[in-house]
Amino acid sequence: MSIRSQVAKLRQQTGTTQFNRDVRAISDLMDELAAEAAGGGESRKEDTLSAVFDETTAPTIRSTSK
């Protein structure tokens, strides 16, 4: 495999990984909002969508209750 094709493959994987993180962040946010709307769960402070994405890309560990 040539270096160019390896680099292209790695770029594609990186983009896919970021997309998966974004989808997961949206899914988690929707779960939280649904729980809050149903009267359960803890509400988030007023976050923007970009703040939620920044939170998921930060190297911190988020605890989930699933």
LUMLUMLUM-755240 format. One record per residue (C-alpha): x, y, z negated. Coordinates in steps of 0.2 Angstrom, whole numbers, padded with zeros to 4 digits, always signed. Each point is the difference from the previous one (the first is absolute). Last residue first. Layout:
<nodes>
XYZ
...
</nodes>
This chain:
<nodes>
-0134+0018-0157
+0005+0013-0012
+0014+0009+0009
+0016+0007-0007
+0010+0012+0011
+0019-0003+0001
+0010+0015+0005
+0011+0002+0015
-0012+0013+0008
-0008-0005+0016
-0017-0004-0008
+0000+0016-0010
+0004+0010+0015
-0015-0008+0009
-0011+0005-0015
+0006+0018+0000
-0003+0001+0019
-0018-0005-0003
-0002+0014-0013
-0002-0004-0018
-0013+0007-0012
+0003-0010-0015
-0005-0018+0002
-0015-0007-0008
+0001-0015-0011
-0011-0015+0004
-0018-0003-0002
-0015+0011+0005
-0003-0008+0017
+0007+0016+0008
+0016-0002-0010
+0002-0018+0005
-0003+0005+0018
+0012+0014-0001
+0014-0011-0007
-0003-0014+0013
+0001+0014+0014
+0016+0006-0008
+0007-0018+0000
-0005-0002+0018
+0007+0016+0006
+0017-0004-0009
+0000-0018+0008
-0003+0008+0017
+0014+0012-0002
+0012-0014-0007
-0005-0011+0015
+0004+0015+0012
+0017+0003-0008
+0004-0019+0002
-0006+0000+0018
+0011+0015+0004
+0015-0008-0008
-0003-0016+0009
+0000+0010+0017
+0016+0009-0004
+0008-0017-0005
-0005-0007+0017
+0006+0014+0010
+0017+0000-0009
+0001-0019+0003
-0005+0003+0019
+0014+0013+0001
+0013-0010-0009
-0003-0014+0013
-0007-0017-0005
</nodes>
